[in-house]
C-alpha cells in the first residue's frame, strides 16, 4: 500500500470500527450462552424462520452484529468523506450494533423458560431499554468522535491566505450554532421518547427523532461575509438573510438577548431581521432603507471582525460606535 492509499484511511478509526463490533458480538454470544438450558426446543430468530439450536441462534446474532457494525462503521474511516458524514456514520454504526444486540437479546429472553413452541417476538421491555440506550450512545459517539485531520479545501484557502494576507481581510466565514448543552438537551428530548415510541409505532418514533434534528438544523447557520456583504446560510446551504455591503450604513457589535428579537433562529419583526442561536454578542447592521439586520456571533472578537469588514466596504470605520436600531 503506497502513501496515497494509506492517507485515504484513518487507521485509528478503522481499528475501532472493526474491533468493537467483534468484541460486542463475542460478549453477546457468551452472555446468551448462559441461557442455552432455558430454550430446550430451540429459539426462533427475530425475523422468523425455523427454530435454531441455542448455539445456532447465538451464532446468527453475533454474525449480524459483527457484519453490520463493520460494514457500516468502516465507512467512517474513509478520509475522502466529509468530517460531518464520518461522524454520522460512526454514530449510526454504533447505534446499529447495540440495537441488534438488544433485538437478539430481547428475543432470546422472551423465549427463555417458556417451555412451549418458540416465538420470535422480542421482550418489549428489554427491547425498549436496549433501543433507547443504542440511540442515545450512537448520538454521543457521533458528537464526541473527532475524525483525523486531513488536507481539505479549507487548507487550500488557508494556504492562499498565507501567500496573500490581504485575502484574510476581505473574507470571513463562521458558524452560528446553539451551545453544546442545548444541542444535547434537544437530542435527548428527541431520542429517548422516540426510542420508546418506536417499539409500538416505528414511524412515529422516527418522526420524533427527525423533528429533533430539524430543530437543530433550524438553529444552525453559516455566515459568509466578503466585500459584497454578509449572507446567512441556514445549515450552510439555504440563504435566509442578507446584508449587501452597498446598502450598509453602519455595523457594530452589541451584547444582545435573543428574546428581544423574537427568539432563537430566523426571526423577522417590523423592519428588523435576525438570526441568533443564543444570547450574547451579535452584529447589528443598519441599512440605508432604515431596516436592521442582526447576525449572531460566537464571540465578540469574531463579531468585531464582521462589523469591521462591513464598515470597511460601506465606507465607514467600526470606531464610529454602535448602530442604533430603527424605531
ABEGO torsion letter per residue (X at the ends): XBAAAAAABBAAAAAAAAAAAAAAAAAAAAAAAAAAAABAAEBBBAAEEBBBBAAAAAAAAAAAAAAAAAAAAAAAABAABBAAAAAAAAAAAAAAAAAAAAAAAAAAAAABGAGBBBBABBBAAAAAAAAAAAAAAAAAAAAABBBBBBBBAAAAAAAAAAABAAAAAABBBBBBBBBAAAAAAAAAAAAAAAAAAAAABAAAAAAAAAAAAAAAAAABBBBBBBAAEBBBBBGGABBABBBBAAABABBBBBBBBAAAAGEBEBBBBEABBBBBABBEBBBBBBBAAGBBBBBBBABAAAAAAAAAAAAAAAGBBAAAEBBBBBX
